[in-house]
Amino acid sequence: MATETAPSDTSPSGDGPKHPDKILGLPTRGRFFFGWYIVGAGSIIQFLVGALMNQAYGGYAAALQEHFGWSKTQLSAAFSMSRVESGILGPLQGWLIDKYGPRAVMRFGLSMFAVGFILFSQIQELWHFYGAFALMAVGSSLGGFLSITVAVVGWFDRARSRALGVSQLGFAAGGLVAAGVILAITQIGWREVAFTSGILVAVIGLPLTTLMVRRPEAIGLEVDGSNEERRATLRAEDVANNRKSTSTEVDFTANQAMRTMAFWMISLGHSSALFVVGAVMVHLFLHLTESFGYSDGRAAFFLGLMTAFQIVGQVGGASLGDFVSKRLLVIACMGMHAVGLLLVAHINATWAVVAFCALHGIAWGTRGPLMQAMRADYFGRTSFGTIMGISSMIVMIGTTAGPLIAGILYDRYGSYELAFTIIAIIAAFGSIFFMLSWRPSPPALPQSSSTPLPDSHGPAAG
């Protein structure tokens, strides 16, 4: 039973009573760190977003094209416009999360997401589709990735990469189920699947937001589940074993972060990667069924295989970021994105599609958590939501332009070959941004000639 407190005894974050014994029936104290419950809740919510919308979009696109006769450009525009809306919303969302905590923002967002799905199931015109999908996109953004990432970053330091990887595991796992969702769209009907999806978001997603406490200090806990004495011991062990610690002792404000080269390089690199991710989410299913002549079932199988490799990246690759250079791992991932997309663009062979699934899936799963961990390592926890929100204004270029480039060039040339080649080249050149994303000096400390921080001030630190 939760500890009873006076109404005025609330946490600084506004997330609820101070030091409750339980939240949503789960103990806040004990041998199992409560932060991992937050990671699990975030993973389930991202599972819903990935399975029901983002990674199932290709199936909806094929169904809408057949039902209404809309072009690939029109269908790509909906996805791209949703990314623009999310990017423009990002700074406001980040500020709201930093000010009010993720719980309130996520509740509002998931409510919009559920309503949007139900409205989507009733559309009759193209503008109906754009309006419903915009509501779904904004709702999934407020209730999903950014809010969850800020919550997880606030609870972890030493295990940050691993925690972010597990929290995003739900999105990848959603890709496995998305193959089933796509089959349901083709066999049962897209309207029925959309309506059911809205109900699932309301019934499963909304209650989980109760767990999304902003920071451990709000309920009397410590980051990573350690008290100050234990954390001092762990830092001493890092020094004794010549092991890099990711602890950020000085937090940047959003303005201070924007004055660093690292902020812009990470944002531009992230955007470059999402040219590939956006194009693949919208067009891979169509490419496999129309260009390669695969059946819906076979194409769905490869989508599931790609997601399985994404899970490998999130579990294994992302965890490596707690021990080795995140920056170098991300650079390698950009090359894997490019090579994989070139293979599936130019070679109609099973081995090439499998190789693409492996390269792109592992790169996607590894790179995603590591980029967020890099931002948190570099800039700290205090203004992380605002910093990520501002960054989303740049990141949205990739998710907006990638699907549009692929759709426009397909409608013009009847093939994805040129579009995928251009996008692969963008990803390859995007690795340069990460090469230049060295850790900035702490804003409160003057520049000195002392030993640079790990991953900082030049190529030698890599």
Sequence and secondary structure as in RCSB ss.txt:
>XXXX:A:sequence
MATETAPSDTSPSGDGPKHPDKILGLPTRGRFFFGWYIVGAGSIIQFLVGALMNQAYGGYAAALQEHFGWSKTQL
SAAFSMSRVESGILGPLQGWLIDKYGPRAVMRFGLSMFAVGFILFSQIQELWHFYGAFALMAVGSSLGGFLSITV
AVVGWFDRARSRALGVSQLGFAAGGLVAAGVILAITQIGWREVAFTSGILVAVIGLPLTTLMVRRPEAIGLEVDG
SNEERRATLRAEDVANNRKSTSTEVDFTANQAMRTMAFWMISLGHSSALFVVGAVMVHLFLHLTESFGYSDGRAA
FFLGLMTAFQIVGQVGGASLGDFVSKRLLVIACMGMHAVGLLLVAHINATWAVVAFCALHGIAWGTRGPLMQAMR
ADYFGRTSFGTIMGISSMIVMIGTTAGPLIAGILYDRYGSYELAFTIIAIIAAFGSIFFMLSWRPSPPALPQSSS
TPLPDSHGPAAG
>XXXX:A:secstr
      TT B TTSSSBSS SEETTEESSSSS THHHHHHHHHHHHHHHIIIIITTHHHHHHHHHHHH   HHHH
HHHHHHHHHHHHHHHHHHHHHHHHH HHHHHHHHHHHHHHHHHHHTT  SHHHHHHHHHHHHHHHHHHSHHHHHH
HHHHH STTHHHHHHHHTHHHHHHHHHHHHHHHHHHHT HHHHHHHHHHHIIIIIHHHGGG  S GGGGT  GGG
  HHHHHHHHHHHHHTT       S   HHHHHTSHHHHHHHHHHHHHHHHHHHHHHHHHHIIIIIS   HHHHH
HHHHHHHHHHHHIIIIIHHHTTTS HHHHHHHHHHHHHHHHHHHHH  SHHHHHHHHHHHHHHHHHHHHHHHHHH
HHHH STTHHHHHHHHHHHHHHHHHHHHHHHHHHHHHHS SHHHHHHHHHHHHHHHHHHHT  B   TTS   SS
   TTBSSGGG 
